[in-house]
Amino acid sequence: MAHLLVVESWVGSMSRLLPRAIRENGHAFTFLTRDLHHYLRSAPEGTAHPLLGARNVISADTNDIEALLPEVERLHGVLGFDGVVTSCDYYLPAVARIAEHLGLPGPGPEAVRNACRKDSTRRVLDDAGVPGPRFAVREEWADIARAARDIGYPLVVKPVDLCAGMYVRRVDDEAQLAAACRALADFPVNARGQRRTPVVLLEELLDGPEVSVETVSYAGAVQVVGMTDKSVGGAPAFVETGHMFPAALPLADAEAAEQTALAALKALGLTDGVVAHTEIKLTSAGPRVVEVNPRPAGNRITELVRHVTGIDLAAAFVDVALGRAPDLRHTDTGLRSAAVGFLVPGSSGTLEALDGMSVRDLPGVLEVQLAEPGRAVKTAGSNNEYLGHVMAGDADGLGARARVETLLDGLRAGLVIR
């Protein structure tokens, strides 16, 4: 039995998948958090949060890495950790620092930090010649407006240190640019109490469909597990509305996306001890890197992969954090594709009705998870406002996405927001 230190977590699906992967592989974990109530609030009434099944639950200021390092060193001396992980993007750099400090397996702190900071990713990839959008990083309004004119409208405005598509906006003119920058400036501290960097990332708006390349790195070798497609809505925001694994791509496009993702991981130094989710736009000028995420994919993508290939990316995440070779063997699951679609609110109000009984027992349905009536709803501006999701598989081919779209239509017919 190995003993892992888990430092914070998302409160969504990975907060269940990661503890499950740890336990199913015969390991135990200690959970370290600055705010236990953050997790208690997210657990359904009458149930215990999966992270509270830890061997130990310890409070510490996980936002102060310099104070945290001697604290985890002391804990390590008492409890003995074999690896350290987090499923929350905001703590990936801290986990890399802890692993280095304790001599535990993991990617280098600089590599993780550069991947988690969107502006640093752009600079590293640009220096290495890995294709991406034209971009600029600015802080003062006059410099932002000037850089936007140089890149040309329409363009994309991004924070450099937020997740889930928060405050990422398409802007078509200077007035929209100013509004996007004001909104970003009005959000100076993220949901975990970390003060944000005030710079703004401007990027050329890329054309074409988007895919993600799911990879696992161990002992200097990167293995591609497969590619997932993505649909996006909620303009001018970029809200993920669904995914299918594997992506339905021509062979040439798949190979080009794969090679671009591998080049990005190599440039960033993420070739050992990393499960990564690299987003690629298949533009008319060739593949371009959108983002490199040094952790397993969110939005149920890890479960799509498992349903189709039998590969458990959460378990692989645990393995590489322990310095062990991950099990990436494909097994026959009976499915050729699996897809997930998200119910994205297009208006604000109170959820009055949403009935999933019409779809739960239909053939091919793998998951249905829906919000309860009475919930306050706001128009989706990121991936944080979903009203639920439906997942389905196809045993014969790449029909899972079409199946999910039909199921979502059925759910929307019973959706009432007032």
Phi, psi and chi 1 to 4 in degrees:
 res  aa     phi    psi   chi1   chi2   chi3   chi4
   1 MET       -  130.1  176.4 -173.8  -72.7      -
   2 ALA   -98.9  160.3      -      -      -      -
   3 HIS  -124.5  117.1 -175.3 -166.2      -      -
   4 LEU  -103.8  147.9  -74.6  109.3      -      -
   5 LEU   -98.0  119.0  175.7   64.0      -      -
   6 VAL  -103.6  117.8  177.2      -      -      -
   7 VAL  -103.3  106.1 -179.4      -      -      -
   8 GLU    57.0  178.0  -55.3  -71.6    5.4      -
   9 SER  -170.3  158.3  167.0      -      -      -
  10 TRP   -68.6  160.2  -71.3  123.3      -      -
  11 VAL   -99.8    4.4  -65.6      -      -      -
  12 GLY   -86.8 -144.5      -      -      -      -
  13 SER   -62.8  -34.1   62.1      -      -      -
  14 MET   -68.4  -20.8 -166.0   53.3   71.7      -
  15 SER   -69.6  -15.3   70.4      -      -      -
  16 ARG  -100.8  -40.1  -62.5 -177.1  -64.7  -83.4
  17 LEU   -67.1  -39.0  -64.6  176.1      -      -
  18 LEU   -68.6  -49.8 -176.4   55.8      -      -
  19 PRO   -58.8  -36.9  -26.0   35.9      -      -
  20 ARG   -62.4  -44.9 -175.3 -161.2   72.0 -172.6
  21 ALA   -63.5  -37.9      -      -      -      -
  22 ILE   -64.5  -48.8  -67.4  171.3      -      -
  23 ARG   -68.9  -42.1  -68.5 -164.9 -167.5   93.8
  24 GLU   -65.3  -21.1  -72.8 -176.2   -4.8      -
  25 ASN   -95.8   11.2  -75.3  -82.7      -      -
  26 GLY    81.7   17.4      -      -      -      -
  27 HIS  -104.7  173.6  -51.3  -44.8      -      -
  28 ALA  -128.3  165.2      -      -      -      -
  29 PHE  -145.3  153.4   68.0   97.0      -      -
  30 THR  -107.2  134.0  -73.7      -      -      -
  31 PHE  -105.0  128.1 -176.8   50.5      -      -
  32 LEU  -116.5  124.5 -166.9   64.0      -      -
  33 THR  -147.7  153.5  176.8      -      -      -
  34 ARG   -92.0  -14.5   64.9 -174.5  -71.1  -89.0
  35 ASP  -149.1   88.4 -179.8    9.3      -      -
  36 LEU   -60.5  -33.6 -176.5   57.5      -      -
  37 HIS   -66.1  -22.9  -69.1  -77.2      -      -
  38 HIS   -56.8  -36.5 -178.7   80.3      -      -
  39 TYR   -87.6  -35.0  -56.9   92.8      -      -
  40 LEU   -62.3  -38.3  -64.2  174.5      -      -
  41 ARG   -66.1  -28.6  -71.4 -169.1  -62.7  -91.1
  42 SER   -85.0  -12.4   72.5      -      -      -
  43 ALA   -79.9  137.8      -      -      -      -
  44 PRO   -57.0  148.4  -22.7   32.7      -      -
  45 GLU   -56.8  132.4 -171.7  174.0  -11.7      -
  46 GLY    85.4    3.6      -      -      -      -
  47 THR  -122.8  159.1   66.2      -      -      -
  48 ALA   -95.6  140.6      -      -      -      -
  49 HIS   -66.5  137.4 -164.2  -75.4      -      -
  50 PRO   -54.9  -32.0  -24.9   33.5      -      -
  51 LEU   -69.5  -17.9  -71.3  163.6      -      -
  52 LEU   -80.9    1.2  -59.0 -173.3      -      -
  53 GLY   -85.5   12.7      -      -      -      -
  54 ALA   -66.7  155.7      -      -      -      -
  55 ARG   -61.8  -38.5  177.3 -174.8  -70.4  177.5
  56 ASN  -138.9  144.4  -48.0  -75.9      -      -
  57 VAL  -120.6  118.3  177.4      -      -      -
  58 ILE  -125.7  137.0  -62.1  173.0      -      -
  59 SER   -94.3  135.6  -65.1      -      -      -
  60 ALA  -160.8  159.5      -      -      -      -
  61 ASP   -80.7   90.5 -172.0   -6.6      -      -
  62 THR   -72.9   -7.2   51.4      -      -      -
  63 ASN   -88.8   -9.1  -74.4  -13.4      -      -
  64 ASP  -112.3   90.2 -175.3  -13.5      -      -
  65 ILE   -65.8  -34.2 -174.1   60.7      -      -
  66 GLU   -68.8  -35.4  -60.4  -53.0  -31.3      -
  67 ALA   -78.6  -27.1      -      -      -      -
  68 LEU   -73.7  -35.0 -172.4   60.8      -      -
  69 LEU   -58.0  -50.4  -71.8  176.9      -      -
  70 PRO   -65.9  -28.8   17.1  -28.7      -      -
  71 GLU   -67.4  -45.5  175.4   67.6    8.3      -
  72 VAL   -72.0  -26.8  -65.0      -      -      -
  73 GLU   -65.0  -41.1 -175.9  176.1   -2.0      -
  74 ARG   -64.5  -44.1 -177.3 -173.4   66.4   78.8
  75 LEU   -62.5  -39.9  -69.2  172.3      -      -
  76 HIS   -60.9  -39.2 -178.5   49.7      -      -
  77 GLY   -65.2  -27.3      -      -      -      -
  78 VAL   -93.2  -45.0  176.2      -      -      -
  79 LEU   -98.1  -27.9  -59.2  173.8      -      -
  80 GLY    70.5   95.6      -      -      -      -
  81 PHE   -98.9  142.7  -57.5  122.0      -      -
  82 ASP  -102.8  -12.0  -58.4  -66.0      -      -
  83 GLY  -170.7  165.1      -      -      -      -
  84 VAL  -139.1  135.4   53.7      -      -      -
  85 VAL  -142.2  164.2  -67.5      -      -      -
  86 THR  -149.4  152.0 -176.7      -      -      -
  87 SER  -103.8    1.5   65.2      -      -      -
  88 CYS  -101.8  123.0 -178.9      -      -      -
  89 ASP   -52.7  -36.6  -62.2   56.6      -      -
  90 TYR   -68.1  -12.8  -62.6  135.7      -      -
  91 TYR  -116.9    4.9  -65.4   96.1      -      -
  92 LEU   -60.9  -44.8  -70.6  164.8      -      -
  93 PRO   -61.9  -38.8  -25.3   36.7      -      -
  94 ALA   -64.3  -40.9      -      -      -      -
  95 VAL   -63.4  -40.2  160.3      -      -      -
  96 ALA   -63.0  -39.5      -      -      -      -
  97 ARG   -64.7  -42.4  -74.0  -78.1  -54.9  -82.8
  98 ILE   -62.9  -45.1  -68.8  168.9      -      -
  99 ALA   -59.9  -44.7      -      -      -      -
 100 GLU   -63.2  -43.1 -179.8 -173.9   59.5      -
 101 HIS   -64.2  -37.5 -173.5   73.0      -      -
 102 LEU   -92.6   -2.7  -60.2 -177.1      -      -
 103 GLY    72.7   30.2      -      -      -      -
 104 LEU   -98.1  161.7  -61.8  174.0      -      -
 105 PRO   -62.2  153.2  -21.2   32.6      -      -
 106 GLY   151.9  162.6      -      -      -      -
 107 PRO   -70.4  162.6   26.9  -34.2      -      -
 108 GLY   -66.5  143.7      -      -      -      -
 109 PRO   -56.9  -39.3  -26.4   35.6      -      -
 110 GLU   -65.3  -40.2 -177.0  179.8    9.5      -
 111 ALA   -61.7  -44.7      -      -      -      -
 112 VAL   -67.2  -43.9  173.9      -      -      -
 113 ARG   -59.9  -43.4 -176.0  170.6   59.6 -108.3
 114 ASN   -66.4  -34.5  -74.9  -21.9      -      -
 115 ALA   -72.3  -34.2      -      -      -      -
 116 CYS   -80.7  -20.4  -70.0      -      -      -
 117 ARG   -98.7  114.9  -82.2  -76.2  -60.4 -106.3
 118 LYS   -62.1  -34.2  -65.0  177.8  176.8   65.5
 119 ASP   -70.1  -39.5   52.6  -22.2      -      -
 120 SER   -66.1  -40.2  -61.5      -      -      -
 121 THR   -56.9  -47.2  -60.1      -      -      -
 122 ARG   -57.9  -45.4  -75.9  -80.6  165.8 -107.6
 123 ARG   -67.1  -43.3  -67.2 -173.9 -179.6  107.4
 124 VAL   -64.1  -45.4  170.5      -      -      -
 125 LEU   -68.5  -38.1  -62.3 -172.3      -      -
 126 ASP   -63.3  -43.4 -168.9   52.6      -      -
 127 ASP   -62.7  -32.0  -71.5  -14.2      -      -
 128 ALA   -87.1   -3.4      -      -      -      -
 129 GLY    77.8   18.4      -      -      -      -
 130 VAL   -82.5  126.1  179.2      -      -      -
 131 PRO   -66.8  135.1   21.8  -31.5      -      -
 132 GLY  -151.9 -175.2      -      -      -      -
 133 PRO   -74.3  158.7   29.4  -36.3      -      -
 134 ARG   -65.2  142.5  -70.6  179.2  -67.1  121.5
 135 PHE  -149.4  166.1   71.6   96.4      -      -
 136 ALA  -150.0  148.6      -      -      -      -
 137 VAL  -121.2  116.7 -177.1      -      -      -
 138 ARG  -138.3  162.0  -58.5  -70.8 -171.6  -90.2
 139 GLU  -121.5  -45.6 -176.7  171.7   -7.1      -
 140 GLU   -83.6  145.6  -59.2  -59.7  -33.7      -
 141 TRP   -57.9  -44.9  167.0 -112.3      -      -
 142 ALA   -59.5  -39.5      -      -      -      -
 143 ASP   -70.6  -37.2  -63.5  -30.8      -      -
 144 ILE   -63.4  -47.4  -67.9  170.9      -      -
 145 ALA   -63.4  -40.2      -      -      -      -
 146 ARG   -66.1  -43.6 -172.4  178.7  -53.5  110.8
 147 ALA   -64.4  -37.0      -      -      -      -
 148 ALA   -63.1  -41.6      -      -      -      -
 149 ARG   -64.5  -36.7  -70.0 -169.0  -66.6  -89.7
 150 ASP   -66.6  -43.1  -69.5  -17.8      -      -
 151 ILE   -71.1  -42.7  -66.0  172.5      -      -
 152 GLY   100.0  137.7      -      -      -      -
 153 TYR   -83.1  153.5  -66.2   99.0      -      -
 154 PRO   -73.4  155.0   29.5  -34.7      -      -
 155 LEU  -144.4  177.8   50.2   77.8      -      -
 156 VAL  -115.4  132.2 -179.8      -      -      -
 157 VAL  -103.5  131.8  175.6      -      -      -
 158 LYS  -135.6  143.8  -68.7 -177.7  177.3 -178.7
 159 PRO   -72.2  155.6   27.7  -32.6      -      -
 160 VAL   -90.9   -7.7  -60.5      -      -      -
 161 ASP  -144.3   31.6   49.8    7.8      -      -
 162 LEU  -118.6  169.6  -70.5  175.5      -      -
 163 CYS  -127.7  174.9  -50.7      -      -      -
 164 ALA    61.7   25.1      -      -      -      -
 165 GLY    75.1   12.1      -      -      -      -
 166 MET   -62.5  126.7  -68.4 -177.3   68.0      -
 167 TYR    62.8   15.8  -65.8   95.2      -      -
 168 VAL   -83.3  122.8  178.0      -      -      -
 169 ARG  -138.9  143.0  -63.7  -68.5 -176.9  -90.5
 170 ARG   -81.7  135.0  168.3 -178.2  169.3  143.5
 171 VAL  -128.1  139.4  -63.7      -      -      -
 172 ASP  -108.2   -9.4  -65.3  -48.6      -      -
 173 ASP  -159.7  178.5   54.4   39.1      -      -
 174 GLU   -68.7  -31.1 -166.4  161.9  -64.3      -
 175 ALA   -65.6  -43.3      -      -      -      -
 176 GLN   -66.7  -36.0  -67.9  179.9    9.3      -
 177 LEU   -61.4  -44.8  174.3   65.6      -      -
 178 ALA   -63.6  -41.0      -      -      -      -
 179 ALA   -64.9  -41.4      -      -      -      -
 180 ALA   -64.6  -40.1      -      -      -      -
 181 CYS   -68.9  -36.8  -69.6      -      -      -
 182 ARG   -64.4  -43.3  -76.8 -164.5  -60.4  -89.1
 183 ALA   -61.4  -40.5      -      -      -      -
 184 LEU   -67.6  -40.5 -168.2   51.4      -      -
 185 ALA   -65.8  -26.8      -      -      -      -
 186 ASP   -80.6    4.2  -71.2  -19.4      -      -
 187 PHE  -125.2   70.1 -169.6   73.3      -      -
 188 PRO   -79.9  -14.4   29.6  -35.3      -      -
 189 VAL  -130.3  131.3  178.9      -      -      -
 190 ASN   -78.7  179.1   69.7   23.1      -      -
 191 ALA   -65.2  -14.5      -      -      -      -
 192 ARG  -102.0   15.0  -63.4  -51.3 -175.9   94.9
 193 GLY    77.0   17.0      -      -      -      -
 194 GLN   -96.5  129.7  -62.2  169.0  -21.8      -
 195 ARG   -71.3  133.4 -178.0  155.5  -66.8  -82.5
 196 ARG   -83.2  156.8  -66.0 -168.5   45.6 -102.0
 197 THR   -80.4  128.6  -58.5      -      -      -
 198 PRO   -78.8    0.5   28.1  -34.3      -      -
 199 VAL   -73.5  157.8  -62.0      -      -      -
 200 VAL  -118.6  136.4  174.0      -      -      -
 201 LEU  -101.3  123.0  175.7   60.1      -      -
 202 LEU  -107.1  133.5  -53.6  174.7      -      -
 203 GLU  -134.1  146.1  -66.6 -178.6   -5.9      -
 204 GLU   -56.3  136.6  166.8 -167.2   10.7      -
 205 LEU   -75.6  118.7 -179.8   67.2      -      -
 206 LEU   -91.2  142.3  -61.0  172.4      -      -
 207 ASP   -91.2  170.7   63.0    3.6      -      -
 208 GLY    94.3  168.2      -      -      -      -
 209 PRO   -73.9  161.8   27.4  -34.6      -      -
 210 GLU  -118.1  139.0 -174.2  170.8  -33.5      -
 211 VAL  -130.4  165.6  -61.6      -      -      -
 212 SER  -124.4  144.2   59.6      -      -      -
 213 VAL  -105.7  118.9 -176.5      -      -      -
 214 GLU   -95.4  123.0  -37.5  -54.5  -21.3      -
 215 THR  -133.9  158.4   55.9      -      -      -
 216 VAL  -131.4  126.9  180.0      -      -      -
 217 SER  -109.1  132.6  -55.0      -      -      -
 218 TYR  -150.9  131.6  173.6   71.3      -      -
 219 ALA    53.9   39.3      -      -      -      -
 220 GLY    83.4   -2.6      -      -      -      -
 221 ALA  -111.1  136.8      -      -      -      -
 222 VAL  -109.5  123.7 -176.5      -      -      -
 223 GLN  -109.0  128.0 -179.3  164.5  -28.0      -
 224 VAL   -83.1  121.5  175.2      -      -      -
 225 VAL   -84.1  -32.9  174.0      -      -      -
 226 GLY   159.8 -176.5      -      -      -      -
 227 MET  -124.2  141.1 -100.4  166.8  -83.8      -
 228 THR  -116.5  140.1  -46.4      -      -      -
 229 ASP   -91.5  171.3   73.5   12.1      -      -
 230 LYS  -143.5  137.3  176.3 -169.9  -67.7 -170.6
 231 SER  -112.5  146.7   56.4      -      -      -
 232 VAL  -131.1  140.6  176.9      -      -      -
 233 GLY  -142.2 -163.0      -      -      -      -
 234 GLY    76.0   22.9      -      -      -      -
 235 ALA   -51.2  141.7      -      -      -      -
 236 PRO   -82.2    2.0   32.5  -36.6      -      -
 237 ALA   -77.8  172.1      -      -      -      -
 238 PHE  -121.3   85.1  -65.6   83.9      -      -
 239 VAL   -99.0  125.6 -178.9      -      -      -
 240 GLU   -70.8  121.8  -64.3  178.3    2.0      -
 241 THR  -103.6  -13.0   58.9      -      -      -
 242 GLY   177.8  165.7      -      -      -      -
 243 HIS  -146.3  152.8  -57.6  -80.6      -      -
 244 MET  -134.9  139.9 -175.3  174.0   77.7      -
 245 PHE  -124.7  130.4 -177.9   91.8      -      -
 246 PRO   -79.9  157.6   30.4  -35.3      -      -
 247 ALA   -64.4  140.6      -      -      -      -
 248 ALA   -84.7   90.8      -      -      -      -
 249 LEU  -126.2  145.6  -69.6  178.0      -      -
 250 PRO   -60.2  149.6  -19.9   30.8      -      -
 251 LEU   -55.9  -41.6 -178.9   59.9      -      -
 252 ALA   -63.8  -40.8      -      -      -      -
 253 ASP   -66.6  -41.1  -74.7  -13.1      -      -
 254 ALA   -62.7  -44.3      -      -      -      -
 255 GLU   -65.2  -40.2  -69.8  178.7  -16.1      -
 256 ALA   -65.8  -41.9      -      -      -      -
 257 ALA   -63.8  -42.7      -      -      -      -
 258 GLU   -61.5  -46.1  177.9  179.2  -45.9      -
 259 GLN   -66.2  -35.2  -69.3  -53.5  -49.7      -
 260 THR   -66.9  -42.6  -58.2      -      -      -
 261 ALA   -63.2  -42.8      -      -      -      -
 262 LEU   -63.6  -38.1  -67.3  174.5      -      -
 263 ALA   -64.9  -38.0      -      -      -      -
 264 ALA   -66.3  -43.9      -      -      -      -
 265 LEU   -62.9  -40.4  -67.6  169.2      -      -
 266 LYS   -65.2  -43.1 -178.8  178.7  179.3 -179.4
 267 ALA   -63.0  -37.2      -      -      -      -
 268 LEU   -81.0  -15.5  -73.4  162.1      -      -
 269 GLY    85.2   26.4      -      -      -      -
 270 LEU  -102.0   60.1  -64.0  171.7      -      -
 271 THR  -116.0   12.2   57.5      -      -      -
 272 ASP  -149.7  121.9 -168.5   12.7      -      -
 273 GLY    75.1   34.5      -      -      -      -
 274 VAL  -135.1  131.4 -179.6      -      -      -
 275 VAL   -98.9  122.0  177.4      -      -      -
 276 ALA  -125.0  155.2      -      -      -      -
 277 HIS  -131.4  100.3  167.8   72.5      -      -
 278 THR  -107.2  121.6  -56.5      -      -      -
 279 GLU   -93.5  131.9  -63.2  168.3  -28.6      -
 280 ILE  -129.8  133.3  -55.2  -73.7      -      -
 281 LYS   -95.7  129.7  -89.3  -82.9 -167.9  177.9
 282 LEU   -92.8   82.2  -60.7  170.9      -      -
 283 THR   -83.8  170.5   77.6      -      -      -
 284 SER   -65.3  -18.6   54.8      -      -      -
 285 ALA   -99.8    6.9      -      -      -      -
 286 GLY   114.1  174.6      -      -      -      -
 287 PRO   -68.1  142.6   20.6  -28.2      -      -
 288 ARG  -132.9  138.6  -60.4  -71.8 -175.1  -91.7
 289 VAL   -77.0  129.2  175.7      -      -      -
 290 VAL   -92.3  -57.7  177.6      -      -      -
 291 GLU  -150.8  156.9  -71.6 -176.8    8.8      -
 292 VAL  -122.1  117.3 -179.8      -      -      -
 293 ASN  -109.0  115.8  -59.7  -77.9      -      -
 294 PRO   -85.3   54.0   31.6  -33.3      -      -
 295 ARG  -161.8  166.7   42.2   79.4  178.1  160.5
 296 PRO   -61.3  151.0  -22.2   32.3      -      -
 297 ALA   -60.7  148.2      -      -      -      -
 298 GLY   -97.8 -160.2      -      -      -      -
 299 ASN    53.4   37.6  -94.6    0.8      -      -
 300 ARG    70.0    8.4  -53.6  -57.6  -72.9  163.4
 301 ILE   -63.2  -38.6  -69.7  173.5      -      -
 302 THR   -58.8  -34.9   55.3      -      -      -
 303 GLU   -74.7  -33.0  -70.1  -60.1  -85.5      -
 304 LEU   -60.5  -45.0  -60.4 -178.0      -      -
 305 VAL   -60.2  -44.4  172.5      -      -      -
 306 ARG   -65.4  -40.4 -174.0  177.4   62.8   82.5
 307 HIS   -64.2  -31.8  -80.4  -59.1      -      -
 308 VAL   -91.8  -40.3  175.0      -      -      -
 309 THR  -109.3  -17.4   68.2      -      -      -
 310 GLY    81.7   -4.6      -      -      -      -
 311 ILE   -81.0  127.5  -64.7  172.0      -      -
 312 ASP  -100.2  101.5 -172.8  -20.7      -      -
 313 LEU   -69.8  -27.3  -71.7  174.4      -      -
 314 ALA   -66.3  -40.2      -      -      -      -
 315 ALA   -66.9  -38.3      -      -      -      -
 316 ALA   -63.5  -36.8      -      -      -      -
 317 PHE   -59.9  -43.4 -170.8   40.4      -      -
 318 VAL   -65.5  -45.3  170.4      -      -      -
 319 ASP   -58.5  -50.3  -75.9  -25.4      -      -
 320 VAL   -69.8  -28.2  -62.8      -      -      -
 321 ALA   -67.1  -23.8      -      -      -      -
 322 LEU   -93.2    0.8  -66.1  169.9      -      -
 323 GLY    74.9   25.4      -      -      -      -
 324 ARG  -110.4  149.9  -58.6  178.5 -179.2 -175.4
 325 ALA   -66.2  126.9      -      -      -      -
 326 PRO   -77.5  153.3   29.0  -35.0      -      -
 327 ASP   -89.9  104.7 -177.3   -1.1      -      -
 328 LEU  -114.6   27.5  -58.3  178.9      -      -
 329 ARG   -76.8  133.1  -66.8  171.8  -65.2  177.7
 330 HIS   -75.1  142.0  -75.0 -123.4      -      -
 331 THR  -125.7  157.7   57.4      -      -      -
 332 ASP   -80.3  107.1 -176.7    3.2      -      -
 333 THR   -95.0   -9.8   65.3      -      -      -
 334 GLY    88.3   -1.7      -      -      -      -
 335 LEU  -117.6  141.6  -67.6 -179.9      -      -
 336 ARG   -97.6  -24.7  -64.2  -78.8  -57.2  -79.3
 337 SER  -153.5  157.3   65.2      -      -      -
 338 ALA  -144.2  143.8      -      -      -      -
 339 ALA  -138.7  155.9      -      -      -      -
 340 VAL  -130.1  141.1   63.1      -      -      -
 341 GLY  -128.2  140.7      -      -      -      -
 342 PHE  -107.2  140.6  -60.0   98.8      -      -
 343 LEU   -86.5  107.8 -160.3   58.2      -      -
 344 VAL  -104.5  119.1  180.0      -      -      -
 345 PRO   -70.3  133.5   24.6  -31.7      -      -
 346 GLY  -101.2    3.2      -      -      -      -
 347 SER  -149.5  167.1   61.0      -      -      -
 348 SER  -104.5  157.8  -62.0      -      -      -
 349 GLY   150.4 -145.2      -      -      -      -
 350 THR  -120.5  133.6  -60.1      -      -      -
 351 LEU   -72.2  115.8  178.1   62.5      -      -
 352 GLU   -98.2  -34.3  -71.1 -158.3   -5.0      -
 353 ALA  -150.9  137.8      -      -      -      -
 354 LEU  -161.8  103.2  179.0   55.1      -      -
 355 ASP  -108.1  118.8 -176.8    8.6      -      -
 356 GLY   -97.3   -0.7      -      -      -      -
 357 MET   -62.9  -25.7  -64.0  -54.8  -65.7      -
 358 SER   -70.2  -17.4   60.3      -      -      -
 359 VAL  -119.8  -17.5  -57.6      -      -      -
 360 ARG   -58.2  -40.2  -71.7 -175.5 -168.0  -82.9
 361 ASP  -101.5   13.1  -62.5  -36.2      -      -
 362 LEU   -76.1  152.8  -67.1  177.2      -      -
 363 PRO   -58.5  138.7  -23.7   33.7      -      -
 364 GLY    85.7   -8.7      -      -      -      -
 365 VAL   -75.5  128.8  172.8      -      -      -
 366 LEU  -103.7  -35.7  -59.5  170.2      -      -
 367 GLU  -150.1  144.0  -70.6 -178.8   11.0      -
 368 VAL  -138.1  122.3  178.8      -      -      -
 369 GLN  -135.5  120.6 -178.2  177.5  -39.4      -
 370 LEU  -131.3  150.8  -58.8  173.6      -      -
 371 ALA   -69.1  153.8      -      -      -      -
 372 GLU   -87.9  144.1  -65.5  -69.1  -26.4      -
 373 PRO   -54.9  147.2  -27.2   35.8      -      -
 374 GLY   101.9  -12.7      -      -      -      -
 375 ARG   -73.3  140.2  169.3  175.8  159.8  175.7
 376 ALA   -72.8  134.8      -      -      -      -
 377 VAL  -123.0  140.6  177.1      -      -      -
 378 LYS  -130.5  152.3   65.7  176.6 -177.6  176.9
 379 THR   -55.1  131.1  -55.8      -      -      -
 380 ALA   -65.0  128.1      -      -      -      -
 381 GLY  -121.9   -0.5      -      -      -      -
 382 SER  -160.7 -173.2   72.0      -      -      -
 383 ASN   -80.9    9.4  -61.4  -19.6      -      -
 384 ASN   -95.7   -2.0  -66.3  -35.3      -      -
 385 GLU  -111.7   16.8  -77.6   88.4   36.2      -
 386 TYR   -59.8  150.4  -62.0  137.1      -      -
 387 LEU  -100.0    6.2  -66.8  178.4      -      -
 388 GLY   141.8 -175.1      -      -      -      -
 389 HIS  -151.1  162.3   71.5  -96.2      -      -
 390 VAL  -133.3  139.0   58.3      -      -      -
 391 MET  -124.7  139.5 -176.4 -173.6  -64.4      -
 392 ALA  -144.6  157.6      -      -      -      -
 393 GLY  -122.5  162.9      -      -      -      -
 394 ASP  -130.9  121.3  179.9   13.0      -      -
 395 ALA   -80.7  -13.4      -      -      -      -
 396 ASP  -104.1  -25.4  -60.9  -40.9      -      -
 397 GLY  -178.0 -143.1      -      -      -      -
 398 LEU  -100.3   43.0  -60.5  176.1      -      -
 399 GLY   -97.6    5.4      -      -      -      -
 400 ALA   -64.3  -39.3      -      -      -      -
 401 ARG   -64.2  -44.9  176.3  176.8  -82.2  -74.8
 402 ALA   -60.9  -38.2      -      -      -      -
 403 ARG   -62.5  -44.2  178.6   66.6  176.2  143.5
 404 VAL   -64.9  -39.6  161.0      -      -      -
 405 GLU   -62.0  -38.6  -70.8  -57.7  -37.4      -
 406 THR   -64.6  -41.7  -60.2      -      -      -
 407 LEU   -64.5  -40.8  -65.8  168.3      -      -
 408 LEU   -63.3  -38.2  -78.3  175.5      -      -
 409 ASP   -58.6  -40.2  -73.1  -18.5      -      -
 410 GLY   -64.7  -39.2      -      -      -      -
 411 LEU   -68.5  -40.9  -69.4  173.2      -      -
 412 ARG   -62.9  -31.6  -67.2 -173.6 -171.3  105.6
 413 ALA   -63.0  -26.8      -      -      -      -
 414 GLY  -103.9   11.4      -      -      -      -
 415 LEU   -87.9  124.1  171.8   63.7      -      -
 416 VAL  -127.6  120.4  179.8      -      -      -
 417 ILE  -123.7  127.2  -61.2  173.3      -      -
 418 ARG  -132.4      -  -73.7 -162.3  174.7   94.5
